[in-house]
Amino acid sequence: MSPPELRVVDDLAEAGEELFLEAGPRTVALAGGSTPRPVYERLAGIAYPWEEVDVFFGDERCVPSDHPESNYGMAKAALLDLVDARVHPMHACDPEAYERELHKVFGEGIPRFDLIFLGIGTDGHTASLFPGRPELDIEDRLVAYVSEPGLPPPVPRMTLTFPVLRAGKLVAFLVSGQDKRERVRQLLDGEDIPAALVTADRVIVLADPAAAPGAA
């Protein structure tokens, strides 16, 4: 386990593709939001043995899969409809069912993902692990139901818990925009925000110049 590594990149999509190929993952957890979409679109065009890959999600809003706020819906359009991966959506907002899905692929115990994509919120949250929420302290479950995320749309969510995120072989934060710069600094310095609680074998922060601490 090593400290987070910052990589300042002009093209997040290109850097995300390079990191993906470097990791060569067979198990992946995807992030939602707008920042990862260009990365997923880029990955859809690479030659890769997708039929050997199991794709899970780090979190999801409890909305239909065709809802504009669905993480699965975004990833489906950008990537998953275009490759032959085995996809495991967080449908129905049922944490117990998703834990069973994880165990089918990884066996018993805590899953060790080859690659986990994450983002950082302007409040320092990652996945759907929000500041001050009880889900931050969960150690005995793989997946949690988040009843009051505090962000729009005001719907419950599901999220992987810290034991799963910490077990990752490689965690890649994808971050863009000046409004995230202070949160990136806090993550790198190990300050008290949820994103900084993600400690894995390797944690790499891919940030555009606007999000990089110390940028003009």
N, C-alpha and C positions, 0 to 999 in steps of 0.2 A: 504494500500500500504506500503510495507516494503522494506528495502534495499535488494539488491541481496544477495543470500546465496550461498557460494561456498561449493560444496561437491567434495572432491578429491577421486577418485575411481580407483581401478585397472582394473575393467571390466566395460566399458561403457555400453555394451549391457545388462548386468545384472542390473546395476543401472538404466538404462533407463526403463527396464521392471518393476522394483520395483516402480519407480516413476509413470509410467503409471497406474499400479494397485492401487497405493495410490490415484491418481486423479480420477480413475473410469470414464473417460470421455465419453461423447456421441457426442461431437463435437471436432474435432482435425484438426489442420493445420500442415502439414508435411514440413520438411526442405529437401533440396537437398544436393548434395555433397557426399563424400565418408564416412565421419564420422558417419552419421546416419544409414547407411545401416545395420551394424550388429545389431543395435537396432531393426530395422524393421524386420529383419530375426528372431530375438528372439520373437518379438511380434506375429509373424505368428504362433508360436507354442503354444501359451497360450489358455486356455479355457476362452472365453470372449464372451459376447453377441454382436458380431460384427454387427449383423443385425440391431441393434439399433444405430449404429454409423454413423455419417456423416463425411467424410474425405475430407478436402480441402487442398490447398497448399499455403505456404507462398510466393513462387515466382516460376517463370518458365522462361526458355529460349524459345525464339520463334523458336523452331525447331520441326520437326515431333516427335510424341510420341515414335517412335522406334529409334530415334537418340541416340547415346551413351551419349550425354550431357543432355538428357531430365530428369528432376527431376521426372516426372510422370513415365517414363519408368523404372527408377531405383526402385521407390517405388512399381510399379506394379509387377516387378519380385521378389522383396524381401518380399512383404507383401500382396499387394492388390489382386493378383491372388489367394491367399490362404485363404482369409477370405470373409465374406459376407457383408462387409460394403457398405454403399452408397457412391460412390466415385464421386467427383466433380473436374475433371482435369481442368487445365488452358489451354484448347485447343484454337487455333486460335488467341491467343494474342489479345483478345478483352476485355479490362478492363470493359467496360459498360456491356457486357454480363456476366462477372463474378460477377459484383456487383448485377445484377439481380438474379444470382444463390444464392448468399449469402442471399439476401432478401427472397427468397423462403423458406429457411431453418430457418432463424433467425427472419424474419419479418422486419419491417422498423427500422431505426436507425442503430447504430453501433453494429455489431455482438459481442457477448461475448463468445469467445471460451472457452471450459473447459480446453483445453491443446493446447499450441502452441510450436512445436519444432523449434528451430532456431540454426544457427551456427554463427561463427565469422570468417570473412576473415582476411587475414594478414594485410589488410589496415583498419580493424575495421568495415567493412560493415557487415550488417546482412540482411537476405532475399536478395532483390536486392535494398537496400537503401545504396547508396555509398557516401563517403565523398565528400562534395562540390557540390553535385547534387541538383537540384531544388526539387526533390521528397521528400527530407528531410522536406520540409516546407509545404507539402500538408496536409490540415486539413479538407477539404470539400469533399474528395473522399475516398472510401474504397480501391480502386485498382488503381494502376498507371502503365502507359506504360513508360518504361525506354529505351530511344532511343540509348544511348551511355553508356553502363555499364563500359567500360574501361577494361574489363577482357576478356580473351579468353574463348570460341570462340567469335569473334566480331559480335554478333547478339543481337538484342533488347531483352528486357525481360519484364515480368509483375511482379508486386509485390503488396502484401498487404501494406497498408500505416501505419504510426505510430498510427493514431487513433484506428485502429483495433488491432494492437499489444499491445497497452497500455490498451485496454479493456479486455485483456485475464485474465481469472481467475488464470491460471498458465502458465508461460513461462519457458521452459526448454532449456537452451543453452547446446548443446553437443559439447565438444571441446577436441581435442587431438593434441599432438605434441608441441615441444619446440618452434616452430615458432609462436605459438599463446599465449605464456606465457605473454608477455607484454600487449597484447590486453585484456587478461583476467584481468590483474591488472587494466588496464584503465577502463574496464567495472565496476569492483567492486568499484573503486574509483570515479566513475561518471565523468570521464574526457570526453574530446570533441571528441568522436568517435560515429558513428551511433548506434552501439550496446548498448552504455550506455544510449541512449535515450529511450530504451524500459523500461517503468515503468508499471508494471501490479500489480494485487493483490498480486501475489507471483512471484518472479524471482529466479530460481534455476540454478546455473551453475554446470553442471556435467563435470568435467575435469579429464583427466588422470594425473598421477604424472608429466609427462613432461610438461604439459600445466599449471600446478599450480604455481602461483606466490610464490617465495621463495624456489622453488625446487632447489636442488643442480645441 
